[in-house]
Amino acid sequence: MALTRSLKRGGKVWIRVFPDKPVTKKPAETRMGSGKGNPEQWVAVVKPGRVLFELSGVPEPVAREAMRLAIHKLPIKARFIMREDEGA
């Protein structure tokens, strides 16, 4: 949300992670045993070096500021990287 709002409908954003791993929990005050709990939420496993977001169509200072705002919202350490041009 912070990323798209700071771009003000300019450029394009790709989210490169998808929550595809279920996390289960057993209800409170339940006795031990009787199998596994029901899926409560879905999470994405993010290992170091994984690209989380991609931006295009905006100048670098605008992209850098938008990513700075988004990184402050994340519970992990992240940094801004730029792709090297293949043709140049």
C-alpha positions in Angstrom: 0.0 0.0 0.0 2.8 2.5 0.9 4.6 1.6 -2.3 1.6 2.2 -4.7 0.4 5.3 -2.9 3.8 6.9 -3.0 4.0 6.3 -6.8 0.6 8.1 -7.2 -0.6 5.7 -9.9 2.6 6.1 -11.9 4.8 3.2 -13.0 4.2 -0.5 -12.6 4.7 -2.7 -9.4 5.3 -6.4 -9.3 5.1 -8.4 -6.0 7.5 -11.3 -6.3 6.4 -13.3 -3.3 3.2 -15.3 -2.8 2.0 -16.8 0.5 1.7 -20.5 -0.3 2.6 -22.2 3.0 -0.2 -22.9 5.5 0.3 -22.3 9.2 -1.9 -24.4 11.5 -3.0 -23.7 15.1 -5.1 -25.7 17.5 -8.0 -24.0 19.3 -7.4 -22.6 22.8 -8.0 -24.9 25.8 -7.9 -28.0 23.7 -6.4 -31.2 25.1 -3.3 -32.7 23.6 -3.6 -35.1 20.7 -6.6 -35.4 18.3 -4.5 -34.5 15.3 -3.3 -31.3 13.7 -5.1 -28.0 14.0 -6.8 -26.2 11.1 -5.0 -23.8 8.8 -5.2 -20.3 10.4 -3.0 -18.2 8.0 -0.8 -18.4 4.9 2.9 -17.3 4.9 5.6 -16.8 2.3 9.1 -18.1 3.2 11.6 -15.3 2.3 15.3 -16.3 2.3 18.1 -13.8 2.1 18.7 -12.4 -1.3 15.1 -12.8 -2.5 13.7 -9.9 -4.6 10.4 -8.9 -3.0 9.2 -6.0 -5.3 10.0 -4.7 -8.7 9.3 -1.2 -10.1 9.3 0.2 -13.6 8.2 3.3 -15.4 9.3 5.8 -12.8 12.6 7.8 -12.4 15.2 6.4 -10.0 14.7 9.1 -7.2 11.0 8.4 -7.1 11.5 4.7 -7.1 14.1 5.0 -4.3 11.8 7.1 -2.1 8.8 4.7 -2.7 11.0 1.7 -1.8 12.3 3.5 1.3 8.7 4.0 2.5 7.8 0.4 1.8 11.0 -1.0 3.5 10.2 0.8 6.7 6.9 -1.2 6.9 8.6 -4.6 6.5 9.6 -6.7 9.5 12.9 -7.7 7.9 16.0 -5.9 6.7 15.8 -5.0 3.1 17.7 -2.8 0.6 17.2 -1.1 -2.8 19.0 -2.6 -5.8 18.9 -1.7 -9.4 19.2 -3.9 -12.5 22.2 -3.5 -14.7 21.3 -2.8 -18.3 22.0 -5.8 -20.5 22.4 -3.9 -23.8 24.7 -1.1 -22.6 
